[in-house]
Amino acid sequence: MNSYQPQVKVPATYMRGGTSKGTFFKLTDLPASAQVPGAARDALLLRVIGSPDPYGKQIDGMGNGTSSTSKTVILSKSTKADHDVDYLFGQVSIDKPFVDWSGNCGNLSAAVGPFAIANGLVDASRIPVNGIAIVRIWQANIQKTIISHVPVTNGQVQETGDFELDGVTFPAAEVQLEFMDPAADEEGDGSAMFPTGNLIDDLNVPNLGVLKATMITAGIPTIFINADAIGYKGTELQDHINGDAKALAMFESIRAHGAMEMGLIKSLDEAKTRQHTPKIAFVAPPQDYTSSSGKLVNANQVNLLVRAMSMGKLHHAMMGTAAVAIGTAAAIPGTLVNLAAGGGTLSAVRFGHPSGTLRVGAEAAQVDGKWVVKKAVMSRSARVVMEGFVRVPGEAF
């Protein structure tokens, strides 16, 4: 008799949300040891996704070897007043044995409402037979509210439609998301929207010198720098950067030093175990370029160009949370994002990313001399790709 344990079946749904894919779970469907935060939960999710994988492919799991697909979501009926569902996001490292719980996934946020409705997490009285269901989401990682507008037809989530999203091959139904009060709360500990107190900082990075940077905590902590300051145009695609080890090391160094300035980490070494946040992005004024699908993006179609790094690699499109940061920073005159978009007062921008363009809006105002953003708004789409069970070797967690 061998001592190997059989595989455990765990109910799960594989969903696309925006330009990401993830494995979704109801909290109550997880094995008992994984229903609470800790080592067992992390070990389970790592094995589900197929990490850590020194080959970087996640062949033995649900991941696809990219940060956009190495994602897990745990949902439950909300414990918060005036909310329907609690949403916990785990970014699974591809090649290292850890799950990063430090931030949200804005793209997968689009799939939360549809999943919650389909899985009985939203009170039936809040779901119209035909129309738009308003799902109030509590984003547990960052303690923020997201309002999801989910189309419903004949009492069921409508997933098909004609809404097109650059970075996603096929059209689907539009899901509008409102990220409420997306900036970090002012708690007297340096965690306000601009942690340094400045719209633009001089960031000193060894071997690079001083870089102008806008560091913001809206949607997700993000460090913005100018493309030309690091030798780029802002038109780059993944192949320009992801095979360049020197460039990747440079971005990680900038990210780590920015994280220190933002007060997110206390030592540079900590950045290694905080891959999901902060993000780093570079911006440039509009210009023509060819997107990854071969489609021409004209300079007159966009307000600015943005490229963002996710989990150490250039993202194929744009992280939803980073889009919130872009929209928020663009709405505040004087940030690098705002200046790249031409400056002045901007309530919405359309920016160019490697896969095409995306529009994001934000409502910004000055209150007592400080900038406040009430909400950022953008549209995404989502659909169930597969549902049933994932199987995990019993000894894995």
PEWOQUI-V528701 format. One record per pair of residues at least 24 apart in sequence whose C-alpha atoms are under 7 Angstrom apart, sorted by the first residue. I is the first residue (numbers start at 0). J is the second residue. D is the distance in whole Angstrom. If there is no record, write none. Layout:
i:I j:J d:D
i:I j:J d:D
This chain:
i:4 j:392 d:7
i:4 j:393 d:5
i:4 j:394 d:6
i:5 j:392 d:6
i:5 j:393 d:6
i:6 j:390 d:6
i:6 j:391 d:5
i:6 j:392 d:4
i:6 j:393 d:5
i:7 j:390 d:5
i:7 j:391 d:5
i:7 j:392 d:6
i:7 j:393 d:6
i:8 j:388 d:6
i:8 j:389 d:6
i:8 j:390 d:5
i:8 j:391 d:7
i:9 j:388 d:5
i:9 j:389 d:5
i:9 j:390 d:6
i:10 j:387 d:6
i:10 j:388 d:4
i:10 j:389 d:6
i:11 j:386 d:6
i:11 j:387 d:6
i:11 j:388 d:5
i:11 j:389 d:6
i:12 j:385 d:6
i:12 j:386 d:4
i:12 j:387 d:6
i:13 j:383 d:6
i:13 j:384 d:6
i:13 j:385 d:5
i:13 j:386 d:6
i:14 j:110 d:7
i:14 j:382 d:6
i:14 j:383 d:5
i:14 j:384 d:5
i:14 j:385 d:7
i:15 j:110 d:7
i:15 j:381 d:5
i:15 j:382 d:6
i:15 j:383 d:6
i:15 j:384 d:7
i:16 j:106 d:5
i:16 j:107 d:4
i:16 j:108 d:7
i:16 j:109 d:5
i:16 j:110 d:5
i:16 j:380 d:6
i:16 j:381 d:4
i:16 j:382 d:7
i:17 j:106 d:4
i:17 j:107 d:6
i:17 j:109 d:6
i:17 j:379 d:5
i:17 j:380 d:5
i:17 j:381 d:6
i:18 j:106 d:6
i:18 j:166 d:6
i:18 j:167 d:6
i:19 j:67 d:5
i:19 j:68 d:6
i:19 j:106 d:6
i:19 j:107 d:6
i:20 j:67 d:6
i:20 j:68 d:5
i:20 j:70 d:7
i:21 j:68 d:6
i:21 j:69 d:7
i:21 j:70 d:5
i:21 j:71 d:5
i:21 j:72 d:7
i:22 j:70 d:7
i:22 j:71 d:5
i:22 j:72 d:6
i:23 j:71 d:6
i:23 j:72 d:5
i:23 j:73 d:6
i:24 j:72 d:6
i:24 j:73 d:5
i:24 j:74 d:6
i:25 j:73 d:6
i:25 j:74 d:5
i:25 j:75 d:6
i:26 j:73 d:6
i:26 j:74 d:6
i:26 j:75 d:6
i:39 j:396 d:5
i:41 j:97 d:7
i:41 j:98 d:6
i:42 j:395 d:7
i:42 j:396 d:5
i:43 j:395 d:6
i:43 j:396 d:5
i:45 j:91 d:6
i:46 j:391 d:7
i:46 j:395 d:7
i:47 j:391 d:6
i:50 j:92 d:7
i:50 j:93 d:5
i:50 j:94 d:6
i:50 j:95 d:7
i:50 j:96 d:7
i:51 j:92 d:7
i:51 j:93 d:6
i:51 j:94 d:4
i:51 j:95 d:5
i:51 j:96 d:5
i:52 j:93 d:6
i:52 j:94 d:5
i:53 j:94 d:5
i:55 j:93 d:6
i:55 j:94 d:6
i:64 j:93 d:7
i:66 j:309 d:6
i:66 j:310 d:6
i:69 j:93 d:7
i:75 j:120 d:7
i:76 j:120 d:5
i:82 j:135 d:5
i:82 j:136 d:6
i:82 j:137 d:6
i:83 j:120 d:7
i:83 j:121 d:6
i:83 j:134 d:6
i:83 j:135 d:5
i:83 j:136 d:6
i:84 j:115 d:7
i:84 j:120 d:6
i:84 j:135 d:7
i:84 j:136 d:5
i:84 j:137 d:6
i:85 j:136 d:6
i:85 j:137 d:5
i:85 j:138 d:6
i:85 j:139 d:6
i:86 j:136 d:7
i:86 j:137 d:6
i:86 j:138 d:5
i:86 j:139 d:6
i:87 j:138 d:6
i:87 j:139 d:5
i:87 j:140 d:6
i:88 j:140 d:7
i:90 j:275 d:7
i:99 j:273 d:7
i:99 j:275 d:6
i:100 j:140 d:6
i:101 j:140 d:6
i:101 j:275 d:7
i:101 j:276 d:7
i:102 j:140 d:6
i:102 j:141 d:6
i:102 j:219 d:6
i:102 j:275 d:7
i:102 j:276 d:6
i:103 j:140 d:6
i:103 j:141 d:7
i:103 j:320 d:7
i:104 j:319 d:7
i:104 j:320 d:6
i:105 j:318 d:6
i:105 j:319 d:4
i:105 j:320 d:4
i:106 j:318 d:6
i:106 j:319 d:5
i:109 j:174 d:6
i:109 j:176 d:7
i:109 j:379 d:6
i:109 j:380 d:6
i:109 j:381 d:6
i:110 j:381 d:5
i:110 j:382 d:7
i:112 j:147 d:6
i:112 j:149 d:7
i:113 j:149 d:7
i:113 j:156 d:6
i:117 j:156 d:7
i:127 j:151 d:7
i:127 j:154 d:6
i:128 j:152 d:6
i:128 j:153 d:5
i:128 j:154 d:4
i:129 j:153 d:6
i:129 j:154 d:6
i:143 j:179 d:7
i:144 j:178 d:6
i:144 j:179 d:6
i:145 j:176 d:7
i:145 j:177 d:6
i:145 j:178 d:5
i:145 j:179 d:6
i:146 j:176 d:6
i:146 j:177 d:5
i:146 j:178 d:7
i:147 j:174 d:7
i:147 j:175 d:6
i:147 j:176 d:5
i:147 j:177 d:7
i:148 j:174 d:6
i:148 j:175 d:5
i:148 j:176 d:6
i:149 j:174 d:5
i:158 j:381 d:7
i:158 j:382 d:6
i:164 j:379 d:7
i:165 j:354 d:6
i:165 j:355 d:5
i:165 j:356 d:6
i:166 j:316 d:6
i:166 j:354 d:5
i:166 j:355 d:7
i:171 j:380 d:6
i:172 j:380 d:6
i:173 j:378 d:6
i:173 j:379 d:6
i:173 j:380 d:5
i:174 j:378 d:6
i:174 j:379 d:5
i:174 j:380 d:5
i:175 j:377 d:6
i:175 j:378 d:4
i:175 j:379 d:6
i:176 j:376 d:6
i:176 j:377 d:6
i:176 j:378 d:6
i:177 j:374 d:6
i:177 j:375 d:6
i:177 j:376 d:5
i:177 j:377 d:7
i:178 j:374 d:5
i:178 j:375 d:5
i:178 j:376 d:6
i:179 j:373 d:6
i:179 j:374 d:4
i:179 j:375 d:7
i:180 j:372 d:6
i:180 j:373 d:5
i:180 j:374 d:5
i:181 j:217 d:5
i:181 j:218 d:5
i:181 j:372 d:7
i:181 j:374 d:6
i:181 j:375 d:7
i:182 j:216 d:5
i:182 j:217 d:4
i:182 j:218 d:6
i:182 j:372 d:7
i:183 j:216 d:6
i:183 j:217 d:6
i:192 j:216 d:5
i:192 j:217 d:6
i:194 j:261 d:5
i:195 j:261 d:6
i:198 j:333 d:7
i:198 j:334 d:5
i:199 j:334 d:6
i:199 j:335 d:7
i:202 j:257 d:7
i:204 j:253 d:6
i:204 j:256 d:7
i:213 j:334 d:6
i:213 j:335 d:6
i:217 j:323 d:7
i:217 j:324 d:5
i:217 j:327 d:7
i:218 j:320 d:5
i:218 j:321 d:6
i:218 j:323 d:5
i:218 j:324 d:5
i:219 j:277 d:7
i:219 j:320 d:5
i:219 j:321 d:6
i:219 j:324 d:7
i:220 j:276 d:6
i:220 j:277 d:5
i:220 j:278 d:6
i:221 j:277 d:5
i:221 j:278 d:5
i:221 j:279 d:6
i:221 j:321 d:7
i:221 j:324 d:7
i:222 j:257 d:7
i:222 j:277 d:7
i:222 j:278 d:6
i:222 j:279 d:5
i:222 j:280 d:6
i:223 j:279 d:6
i:223 j:280 d:5
i:223 j:281 d:6
i:223 j:282 d:7
i:223 j:335 d:7
i:224 j:280 d:6
i:224 j:281 d:5
i:224 j:282 d:6
i:225 j:281 d:5
i:225 j:282 d:5
i:225 j:283 d:6
i:226 j:281 d:5
i:226 j:282 d:5
i:226 j:283 d:6
i:232 j:283 d:7
i:233 j:281 d:7
i:233 j:282 d:6
i:233 j:283 d:5
i:233 j:304 d:6
i:233 j:305 d:6
i:233 j:306 d:6
i:234 j:288 d:6
i:235 j:353 d:7
i:236 j:291 d:7
i:236 j:353 d:5
i:237 j:313 d:6
i:237 j:314 d:7
i:237 j:315 d:6
i:240 j:313 d:7
i:241 j:312 d:6
i:241 j:313 d:6
i:247 j:311 d:7
i:247 j:312 d:7
i:251 j:311 d:7
i:254 j:279 d:6
i:274 j:310 d:5
i:275 j:309 d:7
i:275 j:310 d:6
i:278 j:308 d:6
i:278 j:309 d:6
i:279 j:307 d:6
i:279 j:308 d:6
i:280 j:305 d:7
i:280 j:306 d:5
i:280 j:307 d:4
i:280 j:308 d:6
i:281 j:305 d:6
i:281 j:306 d:5
i:281 j:307 d:6
i:282 j:306 d:7
i:282 j:336 d:7
i:282 j:339 d:7
i:283 j:339 d:5
i:284 j:339 d:5
i:284 j:340 d:6
i:290 j:353 d:5
i:290 j:354 d:5
i:290 j:355 d:6
i:291 j:353 d:6
i:291 j:354 d:5
i:292 j:354 d:7
i:296 j:355 d:7
i:301 j:349 d:5
i:301 j:350 d:5
i:301 j:351 d:6
i:302 j:340 d:5
i:302 j:348 d:6
i:302 j:349 d:6
i:302 j:350 d:6
i:303 j:339 d:6
i:303 j:340 d:5
i:303 j:350 d:5
i:303 j:351 d:6
i:304 j:350 d:5
i:304 j:351 d:5
i:304 j:352 d:6
i:305 j:350 d:7
i:305 j:351 d:6
i:305 j:352 d:6
i:306 j:352 d:6
i:315 j:353 d:6
i:315 j:354 d:6
i:316 j:352 d:6
i:316 j:353 d:5
i:316 j:354 d:5
i:317 j:352 d:7
i:322 j:359 d:7
i:323 j:375 d:6
i:326 j:359 d:5
i:326 j:360 d:6
i:326 j:361 d:6
i:326 j:375 d:7
i:327 j:361 d:6
i:327 j:372 d:7
i:327 j:375 d:7
i:330 j:361 d:6
i:330 j:363 d:6
i:331 j:363 d:7
